[in-house]
């Protein structure tokens, strides 16, 4: 029995380096399960390209000449929330991971990833999963641990707090969580504040990584 082929994923590449874009085209263009439909080198063109071509996944660098990949992420998701966003960067920084989550990104990978891993991550994100590079996860976890030895287990959270955290870990904004759970924005904010307090963290990225590490 043959394995059915993966559904083809349409991609837009946004990176300020033409060399990087060429490399990604060479790497990903040979995979029949992927189709690179467009590319851009800055925020303005990246947003325009994504809104025009409506890809399944936007692969974004963080540092762009007229802003950041987070700007692209926010703008395209505001108009086309079905697009999945994968940050591909050389920067490992817990504050940037936090900002990526706040912007609504569905994945954060380092450019050191191998070709097979990148292809799989693209398919996973397109299928609705959230992806964090293991090196990024390790760094954030180290940051969390260095802040103190307090207990940071999910068992301290109520069922509703876990539901809120699960959606936050998927990259949803407070407003999107509120809509999905039938709550007010203020109620979600209050739940999130309690979650942060119980887990002894101050950032979404830290809470999201703890959730990803401990969920069953």
N, C-alpha and C positions, 0 to 999 in steps of 0.2 A: 504493500500500500504506500503510495507516494505521499509525501507531505505537501499540503497545499501551499502555494507561494504566499509570502507576506503581502498584504495590500500595499500598493505603491504610495509612498509618502512624498508629497510635494513640499519642496524646501525653498526658502529665501535666505541668502547669506548676507549678513550685515557686518562688515569689518573694514576699518580704515586702511588696512594693508592690502594692496593688490596682490602681493606675493602670497599672503595667507589665503585670500579668496581663490587664487589659482591653485594653491595646494589642496584646499578643500574640494574644489571642483575635480581635480585629478584623483583625489582619494575617494570621494563619494560618487563621482560620476560614473564609475565603473560598476556600481552596485545596481542591478536591475530593479531592486525594491525601492530605490530612491530616485527622485527627479528634481534637479535643481532648476527652478523656474525663473529665478531672478536673483540679483545681488545689488548691493549698495555699499557706499563707503562713508556715509554720514547719516545723521538722524533724519534730516528732512527727506532725503531720497529713500531711506529705509522705510519710513512710515508710508510714504507715497507708494512705494513698490509693494509693500504688504497689503495695503488697502486695495490696490488695483488688482493684484494677482491672487489674493486670498489663499495663501499657502496653508498646508496642514501644520507646518512647524516653521517658526522663524528662529534661525541660529544667529545669536547676537553677541558681538564683542562688547565689552564695557566702555572702553575709552574710544570716543569718536570725536572728530574735530569740532563739531558744533554741539556737543552734549555728551550723553552717555547712552549705553544700550538700555538702561532703565527708562530713559525718556521714550525711546522707541517702544518698549514694552508697554508702558502706561498708555501711550497714544493709540497703539493698534488695538489693545484689548478694550479700550473705551468704546471703539466703534465695532470691533469684531471679536467679541469675547470667546468665540470658538477656536481661534488660532492658539496653538500651543507654543510657548516660548522657552527656548533653551539657551541659557547663557554659556558661552564658550570663551574662557579667558585664561590668562597666565597668572592672574592675581588670586592669592589665597588670603583672604582677610575677612574675619567674622562680621565686621561692619558692612562689608559689601554683600555678603551672603544675606544679611538681615535686610538690606535695601532691596536686593533681588526679590526676596519673599514679599516685601511690602509692595513692590511694583507689580506683583502678580506672576512672576516667572515660575515656570513649572519644573525647571531643572537648572543646575549650576555645575558645570564641568570645567576641568582644567585642560589646556591645550596639550598637555603631556599624554593625554589618553591615546591609546592605540586605535587604529582604524576600525577594527572589529568592535571594540568597546563603544566607539562613537556611533557606529551604525545601529548597534543594539539600543543605545540610549535614545537615539532619535525615534526608533520604533516604540520604545517604552513610553516616551513622553507623548507621542502621537496617539498611543492607546489609552492615555489618561493617567499614567503613573507620574509620580514626582521623583526626580532624580537629584541626588547630591553626590558629588565626587567623594570617594572614600577619604582622600587626602583633606578635603574641605571639612568633612564630617569629623575627622580626627582632630583637626585644628580647633574647630568650634568646641568639641568636647574637652580638649585640653584647656581652652579658655574658661569653660564652665567650671571644670574641676579646680582651676587655679583660683577661682573666686571664693572657694571655701569648700569644706567637706560636708556641708549640710546634705541631708537626704533629699534626693531629687527623683523619686519614683512616681510613676503615674498612679500608683495605688492611693495616693493622697488626694486625687481629683475625683469629683463627683462624675456621674455618668454624663451630665450635660456639659460639664467642663471639658471632659474628654472629647465630646462631639465637637465642641467649639475648637479645641486644639487640633483635632484631626483635620478640620477644614482649613484652619490657618496654615497647617503644615503642607497642605496642597496648594497654597499660594493665594487663597481667597482673601479678599479685603474684608474689613469688619462689616461693611454694608452688604457684601455678597453672602457672608455667613448669616447675617440677620435675615435676609430674604429666604435662604435655604432652610433655616430653622424656625422661621416664623416669629422672630424676635425683633425688638427695636435695636437700633444702632447703639444706644446707650447701654442696653442690657448686655449686648455682646462685649462692649468695652469693659463693663464691670466684671463679666466672667473672665475676660482675658487678664485683667489686673489681678484677679484672684489666682489664676493659673500661674502667672509670673511670680506672685508672692509665694505660693506653695512650692514651686520648683526652684525658687531662689535665683531667678534670672531676670534680665531686664530687656531682652530683645527677642523678637519673633524667631530669629534664626536659632538661638539657643534652645528655645522651647520646642521648635520644630525638630531639631536634631535629637533632643531627648525623647520626643515622641517616636521618631523613626527608629531609634535604638531599642526602645522598650516595648513597642506595640507587638501584640501577638496575633 
